[in-house]
Amino acid sequence: MKFKKVLRLVPVVLAGTFLLASCSGKNSSKDTLKLMQTAEIQSLDNSNVATLPQWNVLVQSMEGLYRMDKNGKPVAAMATKVVKPTNNGKTYTFHIRKDAKWSDGSKVTAQDFVTSWRRSASPSAKSGYNYIFTGIKNATKVSSGELPASDLGVKALNNTTLQVQLEYPMPYFSQMMVMPAFFPQSTKYVNKEGKRYGTSSTRLVYNGPFKVTGWTGTNESWDLTRNKYYYDKKDVHLKKISMQVVKDSNTAHQLFQDNKLDDALVTGTTAQGLQKDKDLKHVYRAGTYYLRLNLQNNKAFQNQKLRQALYLVLNRKQLANKVLSDGSIAGDTYVAPRLAKDPTTNKDFATEMKPSTTYDLKKGQELWNEGLKELNKKKVTLTLVTDDQTISKNVGQFVQSQVETKLKGAEVDVVSVPDKSANDKVSNGNFDMNYTLWLADFADPISDFDVLSKTNPQNYGKYASEYYNKQLELAKQNGTDTNKYWENMRNMQKQLNDDMPVVPLYTMTESHLVNSNLKGVMWHSVGETDYTRAYFGK
């Protein structure tokens, strides 16, 4: 997801670990979980916004056809079971559970999925996520405006039967169905609210374990309270989840000490001083923080040698160990470690695709000078856009220092602004570098690679490699041929290693201070953390 996604919430133990306690431990009198978000919610409409804070909230308050179990595998949610495709892997027929209801008591119908998917795949969707529907029949033409949304390959055969037609087999399709991008939307509320849908917590209804309350559209704290119509109430133990925006690590630490947070994300010097704290836990996630480079005409990084030089002169180990100091690990590839294993080699995909040279100051400086000469320039001023979190500012200052001290003729202006303003600058192309994060949506490299395709709306750097795009196209044709599919995956990462449209900085490892009595949380290396079955034990 886009972190862009530029967002981060709160997972907390080794990825994939599920904390379990005995039933007798659930008798704690504490029934409110206090969490933090590191950026504001911009909307609860999953068709018009796709950020980590939003998705972290939606995972607690909405459900799709499937949800993830403790092992990160899809299990039935709104659908009655995990279905097998027919028609040579191109047709999925889902049956919606009869006891699925919205928080106003109305039934969740197959049409609610059709409504949501059509809105999200349409060219008017503002989330930047309409590309995720690629592979569903006519999705690309719907997103480009060539066909109406009604031609999308999703149909309500009746109130409880949803049928999806694909253009080609997608072996990862079931994994995708847990994503908030595929959550349903109440057709009644979409029609009632129109453009106001999702702009505050009262402008939509919820089909998950909790419903959002008290979010006006601009405030920085809100609650999630139990949804009395949720079909699986017996497994929901909390009465309330309280969330607040906390952008500063020291503030997060203090709030945890004051018992105002049960899970606090700490970074930088704060995290460095807490690495031996009994309440500190690391979570390793399949995400990469990186610099998105602007390759548009008249931008310095349209020159490949300047991009390669930047990669080679940034001391990522120093960034991870000295600046972040939170267990983060230097990143060398766009695809993060632990995302997926290449079944044809039995190796971690990111590890096997690591470039042979990841730091070479002399070579980097040579490439930089050659690149400036090719552009007929002696110096360049580069604008680095980040959000206004403390950690983002620190990373921005690190990059600024590294570039200006190591590369002759380079000046870096760091622009740290609130998340929405940063997103606006990036989407409008007003940047040279952008510090951002991509957390894989599902456990396959194609989740990452799709974002850099020429037609992807989130390809804000305007990367356009014919070879890369051809390999992506072939991968989607080779979904049922394991050897060919993973050859395409390797070819794409090799091309990125050479073209360097994005410069990896570090992999997503987080340091969290966690209430020792918090149990039942599902921390996923891919996707969002699930607090819906959490409770406080002894």
Secondary structure as UniProt FT lines:
FT   TURN            15..16
FT   HELIX           23..27
FT   STRAND          32..37
FT   TURN            46..48
FT   HELIX           52..61
FT   STRAND          66..68
FT   TURN            70..71
FT   STRAND          74..76
FT   TURN            87..90
FT   STRAND          91..96
FT   TURN            98..99
FT   TURN            103..104
FT   HELIX           110..121
FT   TURN            123..124
FT   HELIX           130..133
FT   TURN            134..135
FT   TURN            137..138
FT   HELIX           139..144
FT   HELIX           149..151
FT   STRAND          154..158
FT   TURN            159..160
FT   STRAND          161..166
FT   TURN            171..172
FT   HELIX           173..176
FT   TURN            177..178
FT   HELIX           180..182
FT   HELIX           187..193
FT   HELIX           194..196
FT   TURN            197..198
FT   TURN            201..202
FT   STRAND          210..213
FT   STRAND          221..226
FT   TURN            228..229
FT   TURN            231..232
FT   HELIX           233..235
FT   STRAND          240..245
FT   HELIX           249..257
FT   TURN            258..259
FT   STRAND          263..266
FT   HELIX           268..272
FT   TURN            273..276
FT   TURN            278..279
FT   STRAND          280..293
FT   TURN            297..298
FT   HELIX           300..302
FT   HELIX           304..313
FT   HELIX           316..318
FT   HELIX           319..324
FT   STRAND          329..330
FT   TURN            337..338
FT   STRAND          341..342
FT   TURN            343..346
FT   STRAND          347..348
FT   HELIX           349..352
FT   HELIX           361..375
FT   STRAND          380..387
FT   HELIX           390..406
FT   TURN            408..409
FT   STRAND          410..417
FT   HELIX           419..427
FT   TURN            428..429
FT   STRAND          433..439
FT   HELIX           446..449
FT   HELIX           450..452
FT   TURN            454..455
FT   TURN            457..458
FT   TURN            460..461
FT   HELIX           466..477
FT   TURN            479..480
FT   HELIX           482..499
FT   STRAND          502..514
FT   TURN            516..517
FT   STRAND          518..519
FT   TURN            532..533
FT   STRAND          535..536
//
